[in-house]
Amino acid sequence: MANMEYLNKYEKDNLRQIRLKINRKTEPELLEWIEKQENIQGYIKRLILEDMDKGKDR
């Protein structure tokens, strides 16, 4: 039980969850593309980091 309390505290203090809703009817190609990715979280993080790097050049 103490381990679960530690984990909950760690997550509360260190992690932030962000949700993304994609409409199956209006954005099917977007959903299909994302689902093809081997690591969705890593893919999204990489895109954000690449965009951040581009912003440095502006």
N, CA, C and O atoms as a MOPAC input file, in Angstrom:
PM7 MOZYME 1SCF
protein

 N      0.81900 1    -1.19700 1     0.00000 1
 C      0.00000 1     0.00000 1     0.00000 1
 C      0.86100 1     1.25900 1     0.00000 1
 O      0.53400 1     2.23200 1    -0.67900 1
 N      1.94300 1     1.24900 1     0.74500 1
 C      2.82400 1     2.41100 1     0.80700 1
 C      3.42900 1     2.69100 1    -0.56900 1
 O      3.64200 1     3.84600 1    -0.93900 1
 N      3.70100 1     1.63200 1    -1.31300 1
 C      4.26700 1     1.79100 1    -2.63800 1
 C      3.29400 1     2.53600 1    -3.55500 1
 O      3.70500 1     3.38200 1    -4.34900 1
 N      2.01300 1     2.21700 1    -3.43900 1
 C      0.99600 1     2.88000 1    -4.25700 1
 C      0.86300 1     4.35600 1    -3.85900 1
 O      0.67100 1     5.21600 1    -4.71800 1
 N      0.96200 1     4.63700 1    -2.59300 1
 C      0.89700 1     6.02000 1    -2.12100 1
 C      2.09400 1     6.80700 1    -2.66400 1
 O      1.95300 1     7.95700 1    -3.08100 1
 N      3.26400 1     6.17900 1    -2.65300 1
 C      4.46600 1     6.81800 1    -3.19300 1
 C      4.26900 1     7.10800 1    -4.68400 1
 O      4.57100 1     8.20400 1    -5.15800 1
 N      3.76600 1     6.12600 1    -5.40500 1
 C      3.55500 1     6.28800 1    -6.84000 1
 C      2.55900 1     7.41000 1    -7.12600 1
 O      2.78500 1     8.23200 1    -8.01400 1
 N      1.47200 1     7.44400 1    -6.38600 1
 C      0.47300 1     8.49700 1    -6.56700 1
 C      1.06900 1     9.87700 1    -6.29500 1
 O      0.80900 1    10.82400 1    -7.03700 1
 N      1.86200 1     9.99000 1    -5.24200 1
 C      2.49700 1    11.26500 1    -4.91200 1
 C      3.49800 1    11.65500 1    -5.98700 1
 O      3.55800 1    12.81600 1    -6.39100 1
 N      4.28200 1    10.69200 1    -6.45100 1
 C      5.25500 1    10.96100 1    -7.50300 1
 C      4.55500 1    11.50000 1    -8.75400 1
 O      4.97400 1    12.50100 1    -9.33500 1
 N      3.49000 1    10.82000 1    -9.15200 1
 C      2.76800 1    11.24400 1   -10.34700 1
 C      2.16700 1    12.63500 1   -10.16400 1
 O      2.21900 1    13.46100 1   -11.07600 1
 N      1.60400 1    12.89200 1    -9.00300 1
 C      1.00500 1    14.20000 1    -8.73500 1
 C      2.05300 1    15.30100 1    -8.79100 1
 O      1.79200 1    16.38100 1    -9.32100 1
 N      3.22400 1    15.04000 1    -8.25400 1
 C      4.28100 1    16.05300 1    -8.17600 1
 C      5.06100 1    16.22200 1    -9.47600 1
 O      5.60900 1    17.29700 1    -9.72300 1
 N      5.12400 1    15.18400 1   -10.31500 1
 C      6.06000 1    15.20100 1   -11.43300 1
 C      5.45600 1    15.04200 1   -12.82700 1
 O      6.11900 1    15.34600 1   -13.81900 1
 N      4.24900 1    14.58500 1   -12.91900 1
 C      3.69400 1    14.29200 1   -14.23700 1
 C      2.48400 1    15.16300 1   -14.53000 1
 O      1.77500 1    15.59900 1   -13.62300 1
 N      2.26300 1    15.40500 1   -15.80800 1
 C      1.09900 1    16.14600 1   -16.26500 1
 C      0.52000 1    15.37300 1   -17.42300 1
 O      1.22300 1    15.08600 1   -18.39200 1
 N     -0.73300 1    15.03700 1   -17.34100 1
 C     -1.38700 1    14.29400 1   -18.40000 1
 C     -2.17300 1    15.26100 1   -19.27400 1
 O     -2.89800 1    16.12300 1   -18.77600 1
 N     -2.01700 1    15.10300 1   -20.58400 1
 C     -2.71100 1    15.93800 1   -21.54800 1
 C     -3.51200 1    15.02100 1   -22.45500 1
 O     -2.97100 1    14.08300 1   -23.04200 1
 N     -4.79500 1    15.29500 1   -22.56600 1
 C     -5.66300 1    14.46300 1   -23.39700 1
 C     -5.89500 1    15.12600 1   -24.73700 1
 O     -5.91400 1    16.35100 1   -24.85500 1
 N     -6.06800 1    14.29700 1   -25.73300 1
 C     -6.35300 1    14.76500 1   -27.08300 1
 C     -7.52100 1    13.95700 1   -27.60700 1
 O     -7.46500 1    12.72800 1   -27.65000 1
 N     -8.57000 1    14.63900 1   -28.00300 1
 C     -9.72800 1    13.95400 1   -28.57700 1
 C     -9.70600 1    14.14500 1   -30.08200 1
 O     -9.51900 1    15.25600 1   -30.57900 1
 N     -9.90100 1    13.04000 1   -30.80500 1
 C     -9.92400 1    13.06900 1   -32.25700 1
 C    -11.24400 1    12.47300 1   -32.71100 1
 O    -11.60300 1    11.35900 1   -32.32800 1
 N    -11.95700 1    13.22300 1   -33.52600 1
 C    -13.26300 1    12.78200 1   -33.99400 1
 C    -13.09800 1    11.74600 1   -35.10500 1
 O    -12.48900 1    12.01700 1   -36.14000 1
 N    -13.64600 1    10.56800 1   -34.87200 1
 C    -13.52300 1     9.48000 1   -35.85700 1
 C    -14.21000 1     9.81100 1   -37.17600 1
 O    -13.79100 1     9.34000 1   -38.23300 1
 N    -15.25800 1    10.61500 1   -37.11400 1
 C    -16.02600 1    10.93100 1   -38.32900 1
 C    -15.41700 1    12.07300 1   -39.13600 1
 O    -15.42600 1    12.02800 1   -40.36600 1
 N    -14.89100 1    13.08800 1   -38.46900 1
 C    -14.38500 1    14.24800 1   -39.20400 1
 C    -12.87700 1    14.23900 1   -39.41600 1
 O    -12.37300 1    14.97700 1   -40.26300 1
 N    -12.14400 1    13.41600 1   -38.66200 1
 C    -10.68400 1    13.36000 1   -38.78300 1
 C    -10.16100 1    11.92700 1   -38.85300 1
 O     -9.20200 1    11.58600 1   -38.16000 1
 N    -10.77700 1    11.09000 1   -39.67900 1
 C    -10.36100 1     9.68000 1   -39.68800 1
 C     -8.92200 1     9.48000 1   -40.13700 1
 O     -8.23500 1     8.58500 1   -39.64500 1
 N     -8.45200 1    10.32500 1   -41.08700 1
 C     -7.08800 1    10.16100 1   -41.58800 1
 C     -6.06900 1    10.50900 1   -40.50900 1
 O     -4.99700 1     9.90600 1   -40.44700 1
 N     -6.39400 1    11.46600 1   -39.67000 1
 C     -5.51400 1    11.82900 1   -38.56800 1
 C     -5.41800 1    10.68600 1   -37.56000 1
 O     -4.32500 1    10.32700 1   -37.12100 1
 N     -6.53800 1    10.13100 1   -37.20600 1
 C     -6.57200 1     9.02100 1   -36.25400 1
 C     -5.83300 1     7.80200 1   -36.81500 1
 O     -5.07500 1     7.14500 1   -36.10100 1
 N     -6.05600 1     7.51200 1   -38.08000 1
 C     -5.38500 1     6.37200 1   -38.71700 1
 C     -3.86800 1     6.55500 1   -38.69700 1
 O     -3.12900 1     5.60800 1   -38.42600 1
 N     -3.40700 1     7.77100 1   -38.98500 1
 C     -1.97200 1     8.04400 1   -39.00500 1
 C     -1.36600 1     7.85300 1   -37.60700 1
 O     -0.33500 1     7.19900 1   -37.45000 1
 N     -2.01200 1     8.42700 1   -36.61500 1
 C     -1.50000 1     8.33400 1   -35.24600 1
 C     -1.45100 1     6.88700 1   -34.77700 1
 O     -0.49100 1     6.46800 1   -34.13100 1
 N     -2.48100 1     6.13300 1   -35.10500 1
 C     -2.53400 1     4.73400 1   -34.66100 1
 C     -1.47700 1     3.86900 1   -35.33800 1
 O     -1.15700 1     2.79200 1   -34.83500 1
 N     -0.93300 1     4.30900 1   -36.45700 1
 C      0.13100 1     3.56800 1   -37.13800 1
 C      1.48200 1     3.73500 1   -36.44900 1
 O      2.40100 1     2.94800 1   -36.67600 1
 N      1.60100 1     4.75600 1   -35.61000 1
 C      2.87300 1     5.03100 1   -34.95600 1
 C      3.18600 1     3.96500 1   -33.90500 1
 O      2.31400 1     3.55600 1   -33.13900 1
 N      4.42300 1     3.53400 1   -33.88400 1
 C      4.84800 1     2.51500 1   -32.93100 1
 C      4.77800 1     3.03900 1   -31.49600 1
 O      4.39400 1     2.30800 1   -30.58300 1
 N      5.14600 1     4.29400 1   -31.30400 1
 C      5.15700 1     4.91600 1   -29.97800 1
 C      4.47800 1     6.28200 1   -30.11300 1
 O      5.12300 1     7.26300 1   -30.48600 1
 N      3.19300 1     6.34500 1   -29.81400 1
 C      2.41700 1     7.56800 1   -30.01600 1
 C      2.95500 1     8.70700 1   -29.15500 1
 O      3.12100 1     9.82600 1   -29.64200 1
 N      3.22300 1     8.44000 1   -27.90800 1
 C      3.72400 1     9.48700 1   -27.01900 1
 C      5.06500 1    10.01900 1   -27.51300 1
 O      5.27500 1    11.23100 1   -27.56000 1
 N      5.95900 1     9.12700 1   -27.87600 1
 C      7.26100 1     9.54400 1   -28.39000 1
 C      7.13000 1    10.32200 1   -29.68500 1
 O      7.86000 1    11.28700 1   -29.90700 1
 N      6.21300 1     9.91300 1   -30.53500 1
 C      5.98200 1    10.58700 1   -31.81100 1
 C      5.51800 1    12.02800 1   -31.57400 1
 O      6.03500 1    12.95900 1   -32.19000 1
 N      4.56100 1    12.20300 1   -30.69700 1
 C      4.03600 1    13.54100 1   -30.41300 1
 C      5.11000 1    14.41900 1   -29.76600 1
 O      5.24600 1    15.59100 1   -30.11400 1
 N      5.86300 1    13.85700 1   -28.83500 1
 C      6.93200 1    14.62800 1   -28.19500 1
 C      7.97500 1    15.06100 1   -29.22000 1
 O      8.45800 1    16.19300 1   -29.17900 1
 N      8.32200 1    14.16600 1   -30.13400 1
 C      9.31600 1    14.49400 1   -31.17000 1
 C      8.81000 1    15.62900 1   -32.05400 1
 O      9.56700 1    16.54400 1   -32.37800 1
 N      7.53200 1    15.57600 1   -32.44800 1
 C      6.96600 1    16.64400 1   -33.26900 1
 C      7.01800 1    17.98100 1   -32.54400 1
 O      7.34000 1    19.00500 1   -33.14600 1
 N      6.70300 1    17.97400 1   -31.25900 1
 C      6.72900 1    19.20800 1   -30.47700 1
 C      8.15300 1    19.74700 1   -30.38300 1
 O      8.38100 1    20.94300 1   -30.57000 1
 N      9.10700 1    18.86900 1   -30.09400 1
 C     10.50400 1    19.30600 1   -29.99400 1
 C     11.01300 1    19.86700 1   -31.31800 1
 O     11.73200 1    20.86700 1   -31.33200 1
 N     10.64400 1    19.22900 1   -32.43700 1
 C     11.03900 1    19.73600 1   -33.74800 1
 C     10.43600 1    21.11300 1   -33.99200 1
 O     11.10200 1    21.99500 1   -34.53300 1
 N      9.18600 1    21.30000 1   -33.60000 1
 C      8.53200 1    22.59000 1   -33.76700 1
 C      9.18800 1    23.65000 1   -32.89100 1
 O      9.33500 1    24.80000 1   -33.30600 1
 N      9.57800 1    23.26900 1   -31.69500 1
 C     10.27100 1    24.19700 1   -30.80200 1
 C     11.59600 1    24.63400 1   -31.41400 1
 O     11.95700 1    25.80900 1   -31.35300 1
 N     12.33000 1    23.67200 1   -32.01200 1
 C     13.60400 1    24.00300 1   -32.66000 1
 C     13.38700 1    24.96200 1   -33.83100 1
 O     14.17700 1    25.88500 1   -34.02700 1
 N     12.34100 1    24.75500 1   -34.59600 1
 C     12.04000 1    25.66500 1   -35.70500 1
 C     11.73100 1    27.06000 1   -35.18600 1
 O     12.09000 1    28.05300 1   -35.81800 1
 N     11.07700 1    27.14000 1   -34.05500 1
 C     10.73000 1    28.42700 1   -33.45900 1
 C     11.95300 1    29.21500 1   -33.03600 1
 O     11.92200 1    30.44500 1   -33.01800 1
 N     13.02900 1    28.52400 1   -32.69800 1
 C     14.26700 1    29.20200 1   -32.30000 1
 C     14.88100 1    29.94700 1   -33.46900 1
 O     15.58100 1    30.94400 1   -33.28600 1
 N     14.61400 1    29.45400 1   -34.68300 1
 C     15.17500 1    30.06800 1   -35.88200 1
 C     14.40500 1    31.31200 1   -36.31400 1
 O     14.90200 1    32.08600 1   -37.13200 1
 N     13.24300 1    31.51100 1   -35.79800 1
 C     12.39500 1    32.63500 1   -36.22000 1
 C     12.83600 1    33.92200 1   -35.63700 1
 O     12.22500 1    34.95800 1   -35.89700 1

